[in-house]
Amino acid sequence: MREPGGVSRSAREILAYFLRNPAAADSLEGITRWRLLEAEIHRQIAETQKALEWLLKEGFLVEISAPHAGRLFRLNLEKQAQAELLLEKPGKKTPGRRAKD
C-alpha cells in the first residue's frame, strides 16, 4: 500500500530502521524477521492490554502503584478461589479465548 508521496509504509519502516542504525546491514530474511518480531510484539501488547482490562474489570487483578514503575498488576486475593474456578471451567468466555464447539 502506497502512502502520500508514493512511498509504502513498509519502505518507510525499513528506511527508518536504517536511519536509526546507520551501521546496520541485514539480509532480506533478517529484515523480515525483525519486522515480523516487531509486529508480533505490537499484537501481543494489544492482546495483553485487553486481557488485563478484563481481569481488572472482573476484579481478578488489582492495579497497584509503585514509584517509577508504571502500572503494576497483582492477583486480587479476595477473588483467588473464583479465579481458580474460572480456569477449571472450559466453557467460560474470556478475551482472546473461544469456547469449544
N, C-alpha and C positions, 0 to 999 in steps of 0.2 A: 504494500500500500504506500502510495506517494503522499507526502505532506506538501503544503505550500512551498514552492521553491524547487519542487521536483526531486527532493531527497527523501528516501524512505526512512521510516522510524528505525529500522534495523541498521541502516548505514549510519545514521546519526549516533545510535548507541555504540556501535563499534568504533567510530571515529572518536567519540567522547572518551572511550576506554583508552585508546592510544594517546590521546592528548593528556590524560591523567597519568599515563605510564609511558612516557616517550622512549624509554629504553626497551620496552617490551617487544617481543617477537613471538608469534604463535602460528600454528597451522590452522587450516580450516576446521579440523576436528577439535583442536584445542579451543578455538574461539567459540565454536558451537557448544562445547562442554561448559565453559564458564557462563555463556548466555543462558543455557538451559538451567544451570545451577541457580543463577540469579532469579530466573522466572519461577523455579520451584520454591525458592526461599520466600519470594513475594506471595505466592499462593498459600504456602504453609502459614505465614504470618496472618493472612486474611482469615484462613480457616480457624486458626488458634484464637484469634481475637473474637470471632463469632462464638466459638465454644465457650470461651471464658465469660463472655457477656451472658450466655445462657446459664452457666453454672452460678454466676453471681445472682442473676435474677431469681433462680430457683432456690438460692440460699445454700447451695452445697459448698461454695467457696466464699470467703470473705476477703475484701481488699484491705491491706494494711499499708501504712505509710512508714517509710524509713528515710531519714535524711540522705539525700544524694543517691537514692537507689531507684527512683521512679516508682512505678506501680508494682506492688508485690501481692501475691495471692497465696492463701493457705486454706486448708480444709476447715470448714465450719464444724467443730467437734460436736455441736448440738445436733447436727444432721448426719453424723457419721453412720449411724445404723441405717438411715434411709438411703444414703449413698451406696452402702454395701448391697442393699436390696435392689437398688436400681441396676447395678452391674450384674445381678443374678437374673434379671428379667430380660430375656432376649427380645421381646416384642416392644419394649418401651422405646419410644422415639426420642432421639437426641440429635442435635445438629451434626450433620456430616455422616450420620448412620441411617440406613434404611432397614425397616423391619423386613424380615424374610417372608416371601410369599408362600 
